[in-house]
Amino acid sequence: MAQHVHMVGIGGVGMSSIATVLLQMGHSISGSDLKDSDTLRGLERNGARTYVGHAASHVVGADLVVYSSAIPKDNPEIRAAEEHGIPVIHRSEMLARILNAGCGIAVAGAHGKTTITGMIAHILTGLGLDPTVLAGGEMQNQCVHARFGQGRYVVAEADESDGSFLRYYPEIAVITSVEADHLENYGGRAGWLVASYKAFVANIRTGGTLVISQQAYEVLQDAIDESKDRLSVVVYGLQPPKMSAECGTNGVKESEGVRYFYWADNPRLAGATAAFSMYSKNGCLGKVRISIPGTYNVENALAAIAVAQLTGSSFEQITKMLEGFYGAHRRFEWVGGNGDILVYDDYAHHPTEIQRTLQAAKKGFQRRVVAIFQPQRYSRTQMLMEEFGRSFKDADLVVITDIYAPPPERPLPGVSAERLAALVGEDIGQERVLYVGDKHQIPEALQPHLRENDLVITMGAGDIWQVARALAARLKQEDVQAYSSP
């Protein structure tokens, strides 16, 4: 690898993870970002040289330039690197160099990638396996999200959104789910997205293992069958399989390639925790408790446990470590409140994620649920508008704010947060929906509608987390008597 690596867009969480690992490997790192941030300050404390703003002079002396997906090709630093003959590569190519050099554990899928990556990293680190870790999000409670380890395992999040995960050749691959998402990068065709997952399966090294959810298994069954002679397959799900000669609904095709099927029996949700018994076809492996909420995190835990068992660790060791994992940043993250009203924040930005998050809030906390949703991108909202409209059944009150649209997104005719609010109202009743276009006005607009014992959760991939923090601060200052009774 090059000695001096310059990173354009270094403040992004994926880029900063790579920068952290490269610094720990002994490389000289510089980088630039449009805005100053705590991330930049943290990288500087660890030895990186960072710049706020982009300029051609920043690449002077670099042996390699790495850029993120958010950086346009006409960026002055990229142009300067090309003019001076400095190699320029995408973030995923840099990650591939690190992952492919070790025993790669790559986590892909529409939902749960960051959480599962964090779970695996936490388990393996705690068990002394000293993995290298490159997660696509920061973790809560000081759980690791980026580190260079001396062990053989490299745990990384594999991003399918733009097809860049096809650069990875892991020994263990996880596929959490396959859903129609990010289709703007696949010509608007779900078939092309599915084909990329099949190619990812083909990338797994011979003798390796695919750990895959039951839902994804059913979608990718033909590609898995083609690879069964060179791979082992571990399937996991929330229901026991219906083993059959041919795979049907809720079925897993019996074959020599399917090594195990794991499932969770009767998950029990209690606030921000969950407990379940884990089974295979050979019987109960034991009881598991996780410190994050929702049945979807029970499913995530199954995947992480399955991967950790492939390292030779015992079930008891794995589950003991897993209980100390407190989730990824912006994944059902507690923000604050006033004791009677709780405020959480979540990254949910896909209809399935919204449904699962709200279900976890409703069933686990047994409170009235207030959901604040910020759609992301006009193109994405247009593609998923109808599905979004049907995603809020477990919310007692829904607040929709204007679409978060980073460049180069532009408004599209007929695509608006107001239209989405109307669709949600058609599904659950207009009296349960508020449209507040300016997110900064949400705390004040929401106050008359809040009740004691509410759970408020902000959701979206943009900057809606700012509202959660503003609301929590406001609640802390307000007297609880200011709120109406249920």
Secondary structure, DSSP 8 states (H G I E B T S, - for coil): --SEEEEETTTSHHHHHHHHHHHHHT-EEEEEESS--HHHHHHHHTT-EEEES--GGGGTT-SEEEE-TTS-TT-HHHHHHHHTT--EEEHHHHHHHHHTTSEEEEEESSS-HHHHHHHHHHHHHHTT---EEE-SS-BSTT--SEE--SSSEEEEE---TTSGGGG---SEEEE----S--GGGTTT-HHHHHHHHHHHHHHS-TT-EEEEEHHHHHHSHHHHHHHTTT-EEEEEESS--EEESS--TTEEE--TTEEEEEEEEEEEEETTEEEEEEEETTEEEEEEEESS-SHHHHHHHHHHHHHHHTTT--HHHHHHHHTT---BTTSSEEEEE-SSSEEEEE---SHHHHHHHHHHHHHHH-SEEEEEE--B-HHHHHHHHHHHHTS-TT-SEEEE---B--TT----TT--HHHHHHHHHHHH-GGGEEE-SSGGGHHHHHGGG-BTTEEEEEE-SSSTHHHHHHHHHHHHHS-GGGSB--
